[in-house]
Amino acid sequence: MMEGDDVSRLLDILGNKNRRRIIQLLRQKPCFVTEMSDRLMISPKAVIEHLQMMERENILEYRSDINRRKYYYLSRDFRVMIDLENVKTSISSEALQQTDIFGRTQERIRIIRTLMDSRENLLSDLEYLERDINKKIRELKTSCKGILDSETEINLVLALASYEMNIDDLEELTEVPRAELTDVLEGLAVKGIVKRTGNLYGVCDIYGK
């Protein structure tokens, strides 16, 4: 049984919705970073941060395939049980509580219904966005010949299009050896496509800044 600080750290982890979604996904099967990112619609950088936190707490582990791709899986499963002791209520107060609970229940149902309607609208918009993004990625791959010379260069540019990342995050995401990754990033910087600010890499704007 977990106690004290262990319980507090576990509750901190489970208190985050995206970490709970990752755990639920890994209950089904082992997954790699980009797979989790695509299925849960979370940025690869955020997925890596959640995985690193849970790895430190020994909640999950990974194995690598022949292509050095890391597949994460739960190292253990768990249940959270809350034990409420010494709860005493009188009959009159219980009746009042039931009335209050009924009102709160109706209000929460209304809020949930509103949120679910909003979710449906957002998902519809996201489907259109996903199609547009995939179309633009295909166009980029077709038109970039002579500028982006390898699949690694294209993947790095796509990874950095929305989020600045450091070399550790990029190595985790792309599973490209660090030495090769550094050379490719330097080449993209020379071309004016990628910039480095401190230990973070990102894509340049249209003026190469």
N, C-alpha and C positions, 0 to 999 in steps of 0.2 A: 504494500500500500504506500502511495506517495504521500508525503507530508511536508508542511512548511514551505521552504523556498521552492522545492520541486513542484509543488502544486501551483504556487503563484506563477512560476515560469510557464507551466503548461496552460494555465488559464489565459495568460498573456498571448500565447500562440493561438489558442482556440478563439480568442476574442476578435481576431481578424477574419473577416468574411472570406477573403481570397485564400488565406491559408487553410481554412476549413474546406474550401472548394478543391484545393490541391490535394488535401488528404483524401477527400471523397473520390477524386479521380484516381489516385494511386491505390485505393482499395480495389478498383476494378482491374488494373493492370499496371506494370511498370511503364513509365513514359520518359521521354527526353525533353529538354527545355523548350525547344520550338514547338513540339507537339502540345505541351501544356499551355504555352502562350496562345497558340491558334485555337485550341478547344475552349479555353476559358476566357479568351479575348483580354488577356493581361499582357502588358509589355514584357519582352524577354528580360529586361533589366530587373523589373519588379519580381518576376518569377525566380530569378537567380537569388535575389535578396531573401525571399521567403524560404527557398530551399536551403540556403546557407544557415539561416536561423534554426530551422528544424533539424538540420544535420548536426548542429552543435548540441542540440538537446537529445541526440540519438533517437529521434523519431523516424528518420529515414536514412537510407544508405543508397549507394549506386554501384552499378557494374558497367564496365565498358565493353563494347563490341569490337569487332576487328577493325572498324573504322574510327575507333577512339571516341565514339559517341557514348555519352553517359546516360544510362537508363536508371532513373530513380525509382525506389520502391520503399514501402513502409517496413522498417525494421521490427516494428511491433505495433499491435493494435491496442486500443484502450477504450474504456468507457468512463464517463464522468458521472458520478453519483453524488447527489446533494442530500444530506441527511438533516432534516429539521427536527429538533428535539424540543420538548416542553412547550408545545403550542397549545394554548388553552383559550377557548372562546365560549361565551355564554350563548344561550338560545336566542336571546333578543339581539345581541350584537351580530350573530350569524345571519339572522334575517335581514338586518340592515346591510351587511356586507354583500349578501346575495343580490339585493337590489342595486347596490353600487356596482358590483361586478357585471350585472346584466347591462347596465348603461355603458360601462367601459368596453364591454365586449362588442356591443353594437357600433360604437365609435371606431373601434379598431378594425372591425369588418369593413366599415365604410372606407377607412384609410387604405386598407389592403386592396380593396377593389379599385380605388383610384390609382394606387401605385401599379397594380397589374395592368390597367389600361395604359398607363404611361409607359410601362415596360414594353408592351406590344408595339406601341408607336416607335419607341427607340429601336427595337429589334428590326422593325421594318426599315427604318432609316439606315441602320448599320448594314443591312444586307445590300442596300444600294451602294453604300460607301465601300464595302468589301469588293463589290464588282468593279467599281471605279478604280480602286487601288490595284487590283489584280490586272486590269486592263492597262493601266499606266506602267506597271512593272513589266508587262510583256512588251509594251512599246519601248521602254528603256532598254531592255535586253536586245531588241532588234536594232535600235538606232545608235547604240553606244560603241559599236565596233570601231576599233582604232583609238578609243579613249579609255574604256574599261576593257582590259585585255584578257581577263580570266574570270571564272565563276567566283573565285575568292574575292576579287575586287568588287564585283557586283553585289555579293552577299554582304560585304562590309559596308558599302554605301547604303544599302537598304536598311541594315541594322542601325546605322548612325543617322538615318534620315529624320527620326523623331526624337532620339535620345542621345545625349552625350554619354560615352562610356569610357572606362579606363581599360588598360590592356588586360587586366585579369578578367573583367566581365566579357570582353570580346573573345578571349581565349576559351572561356567557359561556353559561350554561346556558339561560336563557329567551330570549336574543336580543331582549330588549325594550330600547329606548333608555334610557340611564342616567337622563335627566331624568324620563321616565315611571315608571321603576322606583322612583326615590326618592319620587315622589308617592304611588304605590300603597303602598309600605312605610310611609310616614308615616300614610296613611289606616288601614292595618291596625293600626298601633300605637295610634292614637286609639281604635279599636274594642276594644282589649285583646286582640287576636289574636296580634300579633307584638311582640316586644321587641327592643331593641338593647342589646348589651353591648360597649362599646368600638367596634370596627369590624365586629363580628359581629352578624348578625340570626338570631333563632330564634323558634319559636312559644312563646307563654306557656303555663303550666300552667293547670289549671282554676280557679285563684284569680287569674289575670291577672298573675302575677309572672314 
